[in-house]
Amino acid sequence: MAKNLKRLETAAWPLFRAGHLPMIGEWVALPVLDSAGATTGPADPLAAEVMYPTAERLLQRCDAVLRLPGASRGADQDVAIAEARGLPVYYALEDVPGVTASTLSEGAAPLS
């Protein structure tokens, strides 16, 4: 999870520079899970009550979703929720409104 989260976080700076407020569900869910007393993090039985519900609640307040490449049941579920709400879903960082070549090159790590 840490490796995947780090990969997702590489998109945060270009999105922020483009005027967006990037949000990754784990940024919210993991502290909630910890404060709920989960001792094994995302592997804890409490995770089912926190991880996906957090993402679903966040999607009620999001304007769009960026779905980066890679297998992820959670990300696929986020896309389904976004589509059901009629939200745009972008599959490449450079397709997000406001993201430009200069936004991508200014201090951001490349997506891989």
C-alpha positions in Angstrom: 0.0 0.0 0.0 2.8 2.4 0.8 4.4 2.0 -2.6 1.0 2.6 -4.3 0.3 5.6 -2.2 3.6 7.1 -3.0 2.9 6.6 -6.7 -0.5 8.3 -6.3 1.1 11.2 -4.4 3.3 12.0 -7.3 0.2 13.5 -9.0 -0.6 15.8 -6.0 1.8 18.6 -6.9 0.9 19.0 -10.6 -2.8 18.9 -9.6 -2.3 21.5 -6.9 -0.3 23.7 -9.3 -3.2 23.5 -11.8 -5.6 24.9 -9.2 -7.1 21.7 -7.8 -7.1 20.3 -4.3 -5.9 16.7 -4.7 -7.3 14.1 -2.3 -6.4 10.5 -1.8 -8.9 8.5 0.3 -6.1 6.9 2.3 -5.0 10.4 3.5 -8.3 10.5 5.4 -9.0 6.8 6.0 -5.8 5.7 7.6 -5.9 8.3 10.5 -9.5 7.4 11.1 -8.7 3.7 11.1 -5.8 4.3 13.5 -8.0 6.3 15.9 -10.7 3.6 15.7 -8.1 1.3 17.3 -7.1 -0.8 14.3 -3.8 -2.4 15.2 -2.9 -3.9 11.8 -3.8 -0.9 9.6 -5.6 -1.7 6.4 -5.5 -5.4 7.2 -7.5 -4.9 10.4 -11.1 -6.1 10.4 -12.2 -2.5 11.0 -10.8 -1.5 7.6 -14.0 -2.6 5.9 -15.9 -0.1 8.0 -13.5 2.7 7.2 -11.5 2.4 3.9 -14.2 2.2 1.2 -16.8 4.2 3.2 -14.3 7.1 3.5 -13.7 7.0 -0.3 -17.4 7.0 -0.9 -17.9 10.0 1.4 -15.1 11.9 -0.2 -16.6 11.3 -3.6 -19.7 13.1 -2.5 -17.6 16.3 -2.3 -15.3 15.8 -5.3 -15.6 17.4 -8.7 -13.7 14.8 -10.7 -11.6 11.6 -10.4 -8.2 10.9 -11.7 -7.8 7.2 -12.3 -4.1 6.4 -12.7 -3.0 3.1 -14.3 -2.7 0.0 -12.3 -4.9 -2.7 -10.9 -7.0 -1.5 -8.0 -10.4 -2.7 -6.9 -10.9 0.4 -4.8 -10.0 2.8 -7.6 -12.4 0.9 -9.9 -15.1 1.3 -7.3 -14.3 5.1 -7.1 -14.6 5.4 -10.9 -18.0 3.6 -10.7 -19.2 6.0 -8.0 -17.9 9.0 -9.9 -19.6 7.9 -13.1 -22.9 7.2 -11.3 -22.7 10.8 -10.0 -22.0 12.2 -13.5 -18.5 13.3 -12.5 -15.7 13.5 -15.0 -13.1 10.7 -14.8 -9.6 11.4 -16.2 -7.3 8.6 -17.0 -4.1 10.7 -17.6 -2.8 13.5 -15.5 -2.2 15.7 -18.6 -6.0 15.4 -19.4 -7.0 17.1 -16.2 -8.1 20.7 -16.8 -5.4 23.2 -16.0 -2.5 20.7 -16.0 0.0 21.8 -18.6 3.5 20.8 -19.6 5.0 23.4 -17.3 2.7 22.2 -14.4 4.0 18.6 -15.0 7.7 19.6 -15.2 7.9 21.9 -12.2 9.2 19.8 -9.3 6.9 16.8 -9.9 8.2 13.3 -10.0 7.1 11.4 -13.1 4.3 8.9 -12.9 5.3 5.4 -13.6 
